[in-house]
Amino acid sequence: MTNQHPLSRRHFLAGMGASALAIPTLTNAFGQPIQSEAGQPGRKLGVALVGLGSYSKNQLAPALQQTKNCRLAGIVTGTPSKAEEWMKKYDIPKANVYDYKNFEQIADNKDIDVIYVVLPNSMHEEFVVRAAQAGKHVICEKPMAITPKACQNMIDACKKAGKQLAIGYRLHYEPFTQEVMRLGQQKVFGPIKFMESSDGFRIGDPTQWRMKKSMAGGGPLMDVGIYAIQGARYVTGEEPLSVTAQFSPKTEPQKFKDVEETLFWQFQFPSGAVCNSSTSYTAGVERLYASCQDGWFELSPAFGYGPLKGRTSKGPIEKPIVNHQASHMDGVCKDLLDGKQLPAHITGEEGIRDVRLLQAIYRAAETGRKIDLKA
């Protein structure tokens, strides 16, 4: 793992940053051209959502009613009643409705360009690979997968198919987040000395898939803890050198018999910055704070669906409020329409970095040792 974060000043500070990464011809792992979606002015890419749970229902589908570069074109669900409900609500033709068994037939559907995988973490690998083999670009929710090996299989499948893979890092397209990236990476208040990056909430239904290790890969760290990891990385613009971590005692052992309840960890960065983080399924916290040599800045709330709120030692951060999911999907689909390479900070390569860090945090907590991340 390199020390320089892929979301560098050079890549990000031009706003969305995607256009700066355009290259004349994209090639896959075999040197063959990646298929472009360019050439049809005014066209919107058709997006099919795989999995119609709460995130698809409450966030992605409504956001796709606000997007400029893409539209809700299809759905994949194993529940017939959901299919009927969505067809009526969003005027989706029956030909664009699939279940998990006939999913491969989506390859023949010219109305669908992008598959958005919104399933439990353990299912990401299978459906990203199947989507790529069906000849579609893919967006996959975070965390990318449970293991780095699964992430690599997903990356390889998309490269082999000549299709692009994006991870659901919506905050990379959100103005308040972009501003703290700028403040940290450009050292506007001098070098960062100390950070706090934490995200947690009190979870409800104890029977949901997020509470099953086989499906989620872990507890709050795999769910919202990844936001805290991302925050530390994109504010410093660096990759951590080492990590220590600690599980908290379980206050509800029966409820949390399969996953952690609360977890703390500490990153050390090449610049000397230290970040203290926590994530929890029993306590609410949502803060991204950086203390610098000549001042400080923070977002609180920092990671939710918005609106986010920020301030610095010089006053409030004033930025436009946007729909996170619409901005993210529009940004990804604009690059696909233009035939451009997606920016590195939202691709599978970024996703696998986070999964490696998730696994390192668990190892540090389980062993009580500092884990060297430089290898």
HELIX and SHEET records of a PDB file:
HELIX    1   1 ARG A    9  PHE A   12  1                                   4    
HELIX    2   2 SER A   19  LEU A   21  5                                   3    
HELIX    3   3 SER A   54  TYR A   55  1                                   2    
HELIX    4   4 SER A   56  LEU A   60  3                                   5    
HELIX    5   5 ALA A   61  ALA A   63  1                                   3    
HELIX    6   6 PRO A   80  TYR A   90  1                                  11    
HELIX    7   7 LYS A   94  ASN A   96  5                                   3    
HELIX    8   8 PHE A  103  ASP A  108  5                                   6    
HELIX    9   9 ASN A  121  MET A  123  5                                   3    
HELIX   10  10 HIS A  124  GLN A  133  1                                  10    
HELIX   11  11 PRO A  148  ALA A  161  1                                  14    
HELIX   12  12 ARG A  170  TYR A  173  5                                   4    
HELIX   13  13 PRO A  175  GLN A  185  1                                  11    
HELIX   14  14 TRP A  209  MET A  211  5                                   3    
HELIX   15  15 LYS A  213  ALA A  216  1                                   4    
HELIX   16  16 PRO A  220  PRO A  220  1                                   1    
HELIX   17  17 LEU A  221  GLY A  225  3                                   5    
HELIX   18  18 ILE A  226  THR A  236  1                                  11    
HELIX   19  19 HIS A  324  LEU A  337  1                                  14    
HELIX   20  20 ALA A  344  ILE A  346  5                                   3    
HELIX   21  21 GLY A  348  THR A  367  1                                  20    
SHEET    1   A 6 VAL A  97  TYR A  98  0                                        
SHEET    2   A 6 CYS A  70  VAL A  76  1                                        
SHEET    3   A 6 LEU A  45  VAL A  50  1                                        
SHEET    4   A 6 VAL A 114  VAL A 117  1                                        
SHEET    5   A 6 HIS A 137  CYS A 140  1                                        
SHEET    6   A 6 LEU A 165  ILE A 167  1                                        
SHEET    1   B 9 GLY A 315  ILE A 317  0                                        
SHEET    2   B 9 GLY A 310  THR A 312 -1                                        
SHEET    3   B 9 GLY A 295  LEU A 299 -1                                        
SHEET    4   B 9 THR A 282  CYS A 292 -1                                        
SHEET    5   B 9 ILE A 192  ARG A 202 -1                                        
SHEET    6   B 9 VAL A 274  SER A 280  1                                        
SHEET    7   B 9 THR A 262  GLN A 268 -1                                        
SHEET    8   B 9 SER A 242  PHE A 247 -1                                        
SHEET    9   B 9 ILE A 371  ASP A 372 -1                                        
END                                                                             
